[in-house]
Amino acid sequence: MPSDNYRKIEDALARQRREEESRQGTLDRAAQLSCASLRIADLAKILFDAIKDSERSLIGHVKRTVECLDLEREKGRVFKIHRRLTQLESEVRLLAKKAAKKT
């Protein structure tokens, strides 16, 4: 149902927005501190968040690519079936004409 799809998209966007706000908050806190006051744990958190974000983005891209490839493969399969069906219909018409001429 289309409304379910829209709801899923809205939920995904809201979740993505919350994650981005959380990351931005971490970056804002780090930006307010001088480099001398940053701890290794702070840097690790920032780097971990950045790597996690890149990983999510890459996984999402790969998922979309695989889905697109699956869709293209399915379209090709449907096209081949359609072509075969059209050929069979043509053969049936020719056989029907030959049968009609014999009678």
C-alpha positions, -999 to +999 in steps of 0.1 A: +000+000+000+014+034-010+007+050+024+028+023+041+057+030+018+054+067+026+053+060+063+084+038+060+102+066+041+092+092+067+104+069+095+137+063+078+142+101+072+133+109+108+158+083+121+184+096+097+178+132+109+181+121+146+214+104+139+227+134+120+217+157+149+234+134+174+266+134+153+264+171+148+260+176+186+292+156+191+310+176+165+297+209+180+310+199+215+343+189+201+346+222+182+340+242+214+370+226+231+405+235+223+426+207+209+447+205+241+416+196+261+404+168+238+409+134+251+417+103+231+382+090+240+366+121+225+386+117+192+378+080+192+340+088+195+342+113+167+361+090+144+339+061+153+308+081+144+323+092+111+333+056+102+299+043+112+282+069+091+304+061+061+297+024+066+259+029+067+261+051+036+281+025+018+258-004+028+228+016+017+244+023-016+253-013-021+218-024-012+202+000-037+227-011-064+218-048-058+181-040-059+186-021-091+205-050-106+177-074-095+151-052-111+171-050-144+175-088-144+138-092-138+129-067-166+151-087-190+134-119-181+100-104-186+111-090-220+123-125-231+090-141-220+070-114-239+091-120-270+086-157-269+048-153-263+046-130-293+065-155-315+041-183-303+010-162-310+024-155-345+029-192-351-006-201-339-020-175-363-001-189-392-012-225-383-048-212-380-046-196-415-032-228-430-059-248-414-086-224-427-072-227-463-073-265-462-110-265-453 
